[in-house]
Amino acid sequence: MKPDANFKNGVAAAIAAALFFCACGKPQGAREEGLKVLASGYAVYAIAREVLGDTGARLNMLVPPGAEPHSFEPAPQTAVRIKEADFFFFLNGRAEPWAMQVSDGRAIALAYNLPRETAGAGAHAWLSFDNAAAMAENVAAYIARKRPQLERRLAQNAADFARETQMLDRLFKISLADCQTRVIYHIGHNAFDSLAADYNLIFKPLAGAVFEAEPSPRQTAAMIKEIKAKKIKYIFTEEAISPELARVVAAETGARLLDLYTIEHITKKDFDEGVTYKQFMIKNLENLKKGLSCA
């Protein structure tokens, strides 16, 4: 028997309210104003920011807002910035091989030994909430080894973030349990396969398994045909993909476009406004609920 819709919506509203007014632990422990932490790109930056929180550390990012992380090429100054940092965090050698090449052994990989290792999750591990929490724990553990005076504060911040990811996971499960369709037609690369698997959704990307891949005319025609045949009302795209292909598919099918956020790209506006991991994931949920016609 399906749960009563009013009850389900009430539970979802309560979780959303708890996320908004997150009852996190009070800051405790030392601060270190001079600590310099460098993140490779925005996904790492967003998670490190949650952990560093109120420690007084200075957090910076190598890939600038608005830039394309998949095509990032280190400049001569990159190695200097890494050397000047007390800690340099990146995803892993598979997703960001350049970080290993220019860091002279100083790069610290966050996306390793994660609870949700899947074939396609290596470069987008943070889109699984369990993985995001584990990456935050890795940040806290690495810094605490060399800055033990910050251990208590870092551990508290990481635990607070883990509670947020648990609430997000529950909210996704409740909100995506009863949808008219469970297929995500996505005009973009294979970034959301692990997230789809977590919530019993089917992820169908058009642009291919890697960011640079271009779909063939045959692949595009096949997806357009399927979207038309199934009378799909909404298709999804991502924030950094050229909108031209998505607009073509939308025009051919009559479907409307909705964004999904990979959290590896960030506009300067969103960066300056301090949009958080939680806020991006809630945007993803809102668009998934609308696009999949979830009750």
C-alpha positions as CSV (number, residue, x, y, z in Angstrom):
1,M,0.0,0.0,0.0
2,K,1.3,3.4,-1.0
3,P,1.8,5.9,1.9
4,D,-0.9,8.6,2.2
5,A,0.2,11.5,0.1
6,N,-0.6,14.1,2.7
7,F,1.5,12.2,5.3
8,K,4.4,11.8,2.8
9,N,4.3,15.5,1.9
10,G,4.1,16.4,5.6
11,V,7.2,14.3,6.3
12,A,9.0,15.9,3.4
13,A,8.1,19.4,4.5
14,A,9.4,18.6,8.0
15,I,12.7,17.4,6.6
16,A,13.1,20.4,4.4
17,A,12.4,22.7,7.4
18,A,15.0,20.8,9.4
19,L,17.5,21.3,6.6
20,F,16.8,25.0,6.4
21,F,17.0,25.5,10.2
22,C,19.8,22.9,10.5
23,A,20.2,22.2,14.3
24,C,23.9,21.8,14.1
25,G,26.3,21.5,17.0
26,K,27.8,24.6,18.5
27,P,31.3,25.5,17.4
28,Q,33.9,24.2,19.8
29,G,37.7,24.0,19.7
30,A,40.5,26.1,18.5
31,R,40.8,28.4,15.5
32,E,43.7,29.0,13.2
33,E,43.5,32.2,11.2
34,G,46.6,31.6,9.1
35,L,45.7,28.1,7.8
36,K,45.7,28.1,3.9
37,V,43.7,25.5,2.1
38,L,43.5,25.1,-1.6
39,A,40.8,23.1,-3.5
40,S,41.2,21.9,-7.1
41,G,37.6,22.8,-8.2
42,Y,34.2,23.6,-6.9
43,A,33.0,20.2,-5.8
44,V,36.0,19.9,-3.5
45,Y,35.8,23.5,-2.5
46,A,32.1,23.2,-1.6
47,I,32.7,20.2,0.7
48,A,35.9,21.6,2.2
49,R,34.1,24.8,3.0
50,E,31.5,22.8,5.1
51,V,34.3,21.3,7.1
52,L,36.5,24.4,7.6
53,G,33.5,26.5,8.5
54,D,34.4,28.7,11.4
55,T,38.0,27.5,11.9
56,G,39.4,30.8,10.5
57,A,41.1,29.0,7.6
58,R,41.5,30.7,4.2
59,L,40.0,28.5,1.5
60,N,40.7,29.1,-2.2
61,M,40.0,27.3,-5.5
62,L,42.3,26.7,-8.5
63,V,39.7,26.4,-11.2
64,P,38.1,29.9,-11.3
65,P,34.3,30.4,-11.2
66,G,32.9,30.2,-14.7
67,A,35.7,28.1,-16.1
68,E,35.3,24.6,-17.5
69,P,37.0,22.1,-15.1
70,H,37.2,19.3,-17.7
71,S,39.4,21.4,-19.9
72,F,41.4,23.1,-17.1
73,E,45.1,23.4,-17.9
74,P,47.5,24.3,-15.1
75,A,49.5,27.6,-15.6
76,P,53.0,28.1,-14.3
77,Q,51.6,29.9,-11.3
78,T,49.5,26.8,-10.4
79,A,52.4,24.9,-8.8
80,V,53.4,28.0,-6.9
81,R,49.9,28.3,-5.4
82,I,49.9,24.6,-4.4
83,K,53.3,25.0,-2.8
84,E,52.1,28.0,-0.8
85,A,49.1,26.2,0.6
86,D,49.2,24.2,3.8
87,F,46.8,21.6,2.2
88,F,45.8,21.0,-1.4
89,F,42.8,18.8,-1.9
90,F,41.6,17.3,-5.2
91,L,39.2,14.6,-6.3
92,N,41.5,11.8,-7.5
93,G,44.0,10.9,-10.2
94,R,41.4,9.6,-12.5
95,A,39.2,12.7,-12.5
96,E,42.0,15.3,-12.2
97,P,45.3,13.8,-13.4
98,W,46.8,17.3,-13.8
99,A,46.7,17.8,-10.0
100,M,49.2,14.9,-9.5
101,Q,51.4,16.2,-12.2
102,V,51.9,19.7,-10.9
103,S,51.7,19.2,-7.1
104,D,55.1,17.6,-6.4
105,G,53.4,15.0,-4.2
106,R,51.4,17.5,-2.1
107,A,48.0,16.7,-3.6
108,I,45.5,15.0,-1.3
109,A,42.8,12.9,-3.0
110,L,39.4,13.0,-1.3
111,A,37.5,10.6,-3.6
112,Y,38.9,7.3,-2.5
113,N,37.7,4.3,-0.5
114,L,34.2,5.8,-0.7
115,P,31.0,3.9,0.4
116,R,29.4,4.2,-3.1
117,E,32.1,3.3,-5.6
118,T,30.5,2.7,-9.0
119,A,31.8,2.4,-12.5
120,G,30.7,5.9,-13.4
121,A,31.0,7.7,-10.1
122,G,34.8,8.3,-10.0
123,A,34.5,11.8,-11.4
124,H,31.1,12.7,-9.8
125,A,31.3,10.8,-6.5
126,W,30.0,13.8,-4.5
127,L,26.5,13.5,-6.1
128,S,26.0,10.4,-3.8
129,F,25.3,11.7,-0.3
130,D,27.2,8.9,1.4
131,N,30.2,9.8,-0.7
132,A,29.9,13.5,0.0
133,A,29.9,12.9,3.8
134,A,32.9,10.5,3.5
135,M,34.8,13.2,1.5
136,A,34.1,15.7,4.3
137,E,35.4,13.2,6.8
138,N,38.6,12.9,4.8
139,V,39.1,16.7,4.8
140,A,38.7,16.8,8.6
141,A,41.0,13.8,9.1
142,Y,43.8,15.0,6.9
143,I,43.9,18.5,8.4
144,A,43.6,17.2,12.0
145,R,46.7,15.0,11.5
146,K,48.9,18.1,11.1
147,R,46.7,20.6,13.1
148,P,45.5,18.5,16.1
149,Q,44.3,21.6,17.8
150,L,41.6,21.9,15.2
151,E,40.4,18.3,15.4
152,R,37.4,18.8,17.7
153,R,36.0,21.7,15.6
154,L,36.7,20.0,12.3
155,A,35.0,16.8,13.5
156,Q,32.0,18.7,14.6
157,N,31.6,20.5,11.3
158,A,32.0,17.2,9.3
159,A,29.4,15.6,11.6
160,D,27.0,18.5,11.0
161,F,27.5,18.1,7.2
162,A,26.9,14.3,7.5
163,R,23.6,15.0,9.2
164,E,22.6,17.3,6.4
165,T,23.4,14.7,3.8
166,Q,21.4,12.1,5.7
167,M,18.4,14.4,5.7
168,L,18.9,15.2,2.0
169,D,19.0,11.5,1.3
170,R,15.7,10.9,3.2
171,L,14.1,13.9,1.4
172,F,15.1,12.5,-2.0
173,K,13.8,9.0,-1.2
174,I,10.4,10.3,0.0
175,S,10.0,12.9,-2.8
176,L,11.1,10.6,-5.7
177,A,9.2,7.5,-4.5
178,D,6.0,8.0,-6.5
179,C,6.7,9.5,-10.0
180,Q,4.8,9.1,-13.3
181,T,8.1,8.4,-15.0
182,R,11.4,7.2,-13.6
183,V,13.5,7.9,-16.7
184,I,15.8,11.0,-16.7
185,Y,16.3,12.1,-20.3
186,H,19.4,14.2,-20.0
187,I,21.1,16.3,-22.6
188,G,24.5,16.2,-21.1
189,H,27.3,13.8,-20.0
190,N,27.1,10.8,-17.8
191,A,27.3,12.6,-14.5
192,F,24.1,11.5,-12.6
193,D,24.2,7.7,-13.0
194,S,25.1,7.1,-9.4
195,L,22.5,9.5,-8.1
196,A,19.8,7.9,-10.3
197,A,20.7,4.5,-9.1
198,D,20.4,5.6,-5.5
199,Y,16.7,6.4,-6.0
200,N,15.7,3.7,-8.5
201,L,15.7,6.1,-11.5
202,I,16.9,5.4,-15.0
203,F,19.5,7.8,-16.3
204,K,19.7,8.3,-20.1
205,P,22.3,10.8,-21.2
206,L,22.6,11.9,-24.8
207,A,26.0,13.6,-24.9
208,G,28.0,10.5,-23.8
209,A,29.9,9.1,-20.9
210,V,32.5,11.8,-20.9
211,F,32.1,15.6,-21.0
212,E,33.8,16.1,-24.4
213,A,31.8,13.4,-26.2
214,E,29.4,14.5,-28.9
215,P,26.4,12.5,-29.7
216,S,26.0,11.2,-33.3
217,P,23.1,12.3,-35.4
218,R,21.7,8.8,-35.1
219,Q,21.9,8.9,-31.3
220,T,20.2,12.3,-31.3
221,A,17.4,11.1,-33.7
222,A,16.8,8.0,-31.6
223,M,16.4,10.0,-28.4
224,I,14.1,12.5,-30.1
225,K,12.0,9.6,-31.4
226,E,11.7,8.0,-28.0
227,I,10.8,11.3,-26.2
228,K,8.1,11.9,-28.8
229,A,6.7,8.4,-28.6
230,K,6.5,8.4,-24.8
231,K,5.2,12.0,-24.8
232,I,7.8,13.2,-22.3
233,K,7.0,16.7,-21.0
234,Y,10.4,17.6,-19.5
235,I,14.0,16.8,-20.4
236,F,17.1,17.7,-18.4
237,T,20.3,19.5,-19.2
238,E,23.3,20.7,-17.2
239,E,24.7,24.1,-16.4
240,A,27.9,23.9,-18.3
241,I,26.8,22.2,-21.5
242,S,26.2,24.3,-24.6
243,P,22.5,24.9,-24.8
244,E,22.2,24.5,-28.5
245,L,21.8,20.7,-28.5
246,A,19.3,20.8,-25.7
247,R,17.3,23.5,-27.5
248,V,17.2,21.4,-30.7
249,V,15.9,18.4,-28.8
250,A,13.4,20.5,-27.0
251,A,12.2,22.2,-30.2
252,E,11.8,18.8,-32.0
253,T,9.9,17.1,-29.1
254,G,8.0,20.0,-27.5
255,A,9.5,19.0,-24.2
256,R,10.6,21.7,-21.7
257,L,14.1,22.0,-20.3
258,L,15.1,21.7,-16.7
259,D,18.6,22.1,-15.2
260,L,20.5,19.5,-13.1
261,Y,23.6,20.7,-11.3
262,T,26.7,18.7,-11.2
263,I,28.3,21.0,-8.6
264,E,31.6,20.8,-10.5
265,H,30.8,24.0,-12.4
266,I,29.9,27.3,-10.7
267,T,29.0,30.6,-12.1
268,K,30.7,33.7,-10.7
269,K,27.3,34.9,-9.5
270,D,26.6,31.7,-7.6
271,F,30.1,31.6,-6.2
272,D,29.9,35.2,-5.0
273,E,26.6,34.5,-3.3
274,G,28.0,31.5,-1.6
275,V,25.6,28.9,-2.9
276,T,26.1,25.7,-1.0
277,Y,26.2,22.0,-1.8
278,K,22.8,21.6,0.0
279,Q,21.2,24.4,-2.0
280,F,22.4,22.9,-5.3
281,M,21.1,19.4,-4.4
282,I,17.7,20.9,-3.3
283,K,17.5,22.6,-6.7
284,N,18.2,19.2,-8.3
285,L,15.4,17.6,-6.3
286,E,12.9,20.3,-7.2
287,N,13.6,19.9,-10.9
288,L,13.5,16.1,-10.7
289,K,10.2,16.2,-8.9
290,K,8.8,18.5,-11.6
291,G,10.3,16.8,-14.6
292,L,9.4,13.3,-13.5
293,S,5.9,14.3,-12.3
294,C,6.3,13.1,-8.7
295,A,3.4,13.1,-6.3
